[in-house]
Amino acid sequence: MSPITPTAVSRMSIVRTVAELRTALAPARRAGVEIGLVPTMGALHDGHLSLIRHAAERCGLVVVSLFVNPAQFNAGSDLERYPRRERDDAALAAAAGADVLFAPSVEEVYPPGFATSVEVIGLTDRLEGAARGSEHFRGVTTVVTKLLCMAMPDVAYFGQKDAQQLLVIRRLVEDLNLPVRIEARPTVREPDGLAMSSRNVLLDTDQRSRALALSEALDSAARLAAGGERSAEALLAAASDTMRASGVVPDYVALVEPDTLEPIDRLSGDALLAIAARIDDVRLIDNAILRPGRAGSASRPSQPLPGETITTCNA
């Protein structure tokens, strides 16, 4: 990780209104500089920073948005507990290569009288949509649409850990003909396999240990698939049993088509294994792409290679 210095932070503009954002981006836009956007809810970790660094390598100007979106939270207590640390986030974003940090207030994003929502039908009914309700994804799609319209980037970067969200955003962009390219990047993990998440900081030592059940469940199913198992029932049972052995009861464990989220009965090609669980009062998600292997082989769950995506939508 690049060192965090006052100089790095001073080179990055921090703006809080749409008008300020557009003013900050106008010179680059006039010059034809490619603008990249990394949307975040803050509490930045190495997963976020990998997106920012990747964007900085490929774009002439990088915007990082920092906005804890109340519209996508189901419980007020979850919203209140969500970690917020703007000063640290600003330093981390600057060191990773961000040029502009857009940190609007709730009132800036949802001003008095705001009465519009954006909804993607179908893809949002399953997995997280079924577990958290239609309001969750309506909040996600509405705020992402707003951020894309506010910044008008050439490309926006999202992590593979939120696989369903990524698929929904691609559909949103394609259906609304938004002039932005959506690029997915692989999940970044801790050395022990835990997927990086802003919510990880809410875990105590015991909860952190139990949270490994999610990545271990993916490993269990991947080993079976690599060894020749094709039955979705067997693969799902392996993942579920691994989680329960650690005292973790899943919200869901699903094996689905990567581009439609339709459940599958047999593994005949790439499939998305998606899981979610609560570690006491902290909810985590994880996923992996399972690929059929030959009997006798074994591997960790597959993630898309750099540049790959999990959908055939062209956005």
C-alpha positions, 0 to 999 in steps of 0.5 A: 500500500502506498504511504499516506502523506499530507501531500497526497491528501492535499492533491485530492479535491474533496467536494460535497455538492453536485455543482462542486463535483461537476466544476471539479470534473469540467477541465478533464471532461473538456480535455477528453480525459477518461474519468473513472468512478469508484462508488463506495460507502466508506470504511475503505479496505484493501478491496476498495483500494484495489479498485481505486489503484486499478482505476488510477492506472487506466483513467486520467482522473479518478473520482471516489464517492463516499456515501452511506446510502440510507435507502438500501438499509433495512433496519435503522440499527444497521444503518447507525452501526455502519462504520464511518471514518471519513478522515481516514478514508480520504487519506486512503483514497488519496494514497491509492490514486484518487483525484476527487473525493465526492462526499455528499450529505444525505440532503444533497443526494435526497433533497426535500421532495425527492420522489423518484426511484429506479428499479430493476425487475427480476434479477432483484427478486432472488438471493439478496432481494429475497432475503432483504426485500425489494427496498434494498435493491431499489435503494441501490439502483436509485443511488447508483443511477444518481451517482452515475448521472452526477459524475458522468464517468466513462467507466465505473468500477465494482467488486465481484464480492457483491455479484448480484449487485454487479449484475443488477447494475449492468442491467440498469446501465444497459436498459437505460442506455447510460453512457458508462462502461461497468468494469468488475474486479475480483474479490480481495481476501484476507490471507486466511480467505475472509472476503474483505468487507467494511462490516468486518470491523464490527466483528470481535475476535470470536466472530471473526473466527466464525466468519471464516465459515463463509469462505470455507464453505466456498472451498468445500463446494469447490473441492467437490466440483473440482473432483467431479461432483455435478449435483447442485444438491451435493454441492450446496449441502457441502457448503451448508454443512461447513457453515453449520459446523462452525455454528453459522446458520446461512441466510441462503446458499444458492447455486445459480446461473451467473448471468440470470441468477436462475437456480441450477440442478447440475454443474455443467458450466460456470455457476455462481455459488452465493452465500449469506449469513449472520455472525450474530448481528453482523451480516456478511455475503460471499460468492465464487464461480464454480467451474467443473473439474476432472475427478481427482483435481482440486482447487480454490473457488474461482474468481473472474480473471482480470477483465472478466465479468460474470455477465453477458450484458454489454454495458 
